[in-house]
Amino acid sequence: MKSKSAIFVLLSLVCLSGCWQSGYQSYDDYPLYEGTDLELTYTPQQADFTLWSPAARKVRLNLYTAATGGEPAEVIAMRRAEKGTWRTSVARDLVGWYYTFQVCDAEGQWLAETPGIWAKAVGVNGDRAAIIHWQETDPEGWDEDQSPELKNFTDIVLYEMHHRDFSVSPTSGMQHKGKFLALAETGTKTPEGLSSGIDHLKELGVTHVHILPSYDYASVDETRLEDNTYNWGYDPKNYNVPEGSYATDPYDPAVRIREFKAMVKSLHANGLRVVLDVVYNHTYSSDHSNFNLTAPGYFYRHNADGTYANASACGNETASERAMMRRYIVESVKYWVNEYHIDGFRFDLMGIHDLETMNRVRSELSAIDPTIFIYGEGWTAGDSPLPVEKRAIKVNAPGLNQVAVFSDDLRDALKGSVFEEKQAGFASGRVEGNAESVKFGIVGATQHPQVNYHKVLYSDAPYANNPTQVINYVSCHDDLCLVDKLQLSAPEDATPAERIKFNKLAQTIVFTSQGVPFMRAGEELHHTKQGVHNSYKSPDAINQIDWSDKTKYAELYTYYQNLIALRRDHPAFRIPTTKGVMEHLRFIETYDPGVVAYTLGEYANGDAWREILVVFNGNRHAVNFPVPDGEWTVVCRNGRIDPNGLGQLRGGRTRINASSALIVYRE
Ligand code: CA
């Protein structure tokens, strides 16, 4: 790792793309510009343009009357100004116009046009920035929009969804299929007459909708929506504008903005907070990204030979440690909070960003609203020139201030590694070697005296300072969905009914564990992607949720609903501090690698129940568990769950069926 650090230092001293020809020895010499007026400041009397491009020889502004095609109506040379900026002003009302910037680089080459990196409105496909009447973008009542209350991060239940998956099926009952506005429709029904859409989410009991990338991305051609092209959206183009293909009209720059806000407003009004999946770690294009067409080279990391470093495995990686890139990330998320009322951010490949940047994101967002939730993937997809100790990765999470990371330890312990299709996990009968990782998940990846960290799958130490800093989950958009993973990895003699038991057990562990639970949309409806791992551009037929499954798998759905209700009704499962978990959670020695058991008590975290006993049997055979003598009320047993009780239990040797959970409490 030392050699890599040396390369990194060398690179930060040397300019690529010939920036030295403009007098800068290194990217670190580029002046920091802290003004808030970058790129466009509009009033009806005047438009001021400011581009940050320190190494440019010349910069020009192109004004257009249309979003695509034709020659610029006007080309204006911008003048060099302070701190690496270039400026010009146009003293008339430019509303309805489009613009691009064009940089002549340090070597004297005119680069392609760019809308800049701070475009807040764009024309179709985001190639030109748009000047609009901003007040037209606010839906009615936007000023009164308020996020639902949130007390602790451990009260959150995350529901990860994609706009098309959620609404595009003919069975969705939603009118605006594949659009932001689908989440503004209430009263929608499945063909069988059950609730769908936002009503379904309320009924299910989740607290936060985590929407897959919804900023403007590159891979779907917004002029050919009739092709029904699908993409997850991890291919960023304009970070500060909503994606056009999710709008009812991608040609009118105000529409996508107004409809995005209408979606947020509707979710808020229905008691749901909104998380945006953000992908600042790489861009879709490399040489032709808006970053490179604005300040060539500056925003990326490079290898010693000048090629792009590629920790994203998508062709490039950004350089959050550079002052203006760090500032960009921080200002961009602040913009989404202030303009769009976003309540949280999920950082894709957060390990590509440095710890200081993520902590800056936290502190600046906390200054606006401390209940904004921040989490990310605490890993990279490839090696990076950024030294390991600076990366916002899982092992460094103790150095993060209330930024949560995903627990791949619990995920893979429950259902088997995502990299080994046929490997099962604790919940699907492969109990050997997984119990300690399940315990690690139960304590929310925090310090607990009864967990042996050396036996945990990928970690030798706790990485969450508090349970608020870990995301527990068993599946997300990546890799096989839960149903498919269980199908492909279950022992060959496992029946469909047994796989449902595995499914319930896996999620019961996730939703009763300390930490923040997360689920992928459709898991509650037994959604299958028909064995496709990487469905990022698969057709709707693979990705869409079939809402008729709500009737077909009604029993499974009710289980998920009751499981979430149990968590929401009982603070014992939502202890916000490590100290609290240590104080209230005790594991019971079971002498069986397939059985994990613990108690929560006395009135843990203010719970109405004095003592709760939780036992997970991952074995494919029944076990007898010694429940302490007493008057217990059963809430979960043998594949059924009901927070209102399923009868009484005296204690003593109690049969727990194969692949199931027992949860009982006493007053
Ligand atoms: Ca787009």
Boltz pocket constraint, residues with backbone or C-beta under 6 A from the ligand:
constraints:
  - pocket:
      binder: B
      contacts: [[A, 125], [A, 126], [A, 215], [A, 216], [A, 217], [A, 218], [A, 219], [A, 220], [A, 222], [A, 237], [A, 243], [A, 244], [A, 245]]
      max_distance: 6.0
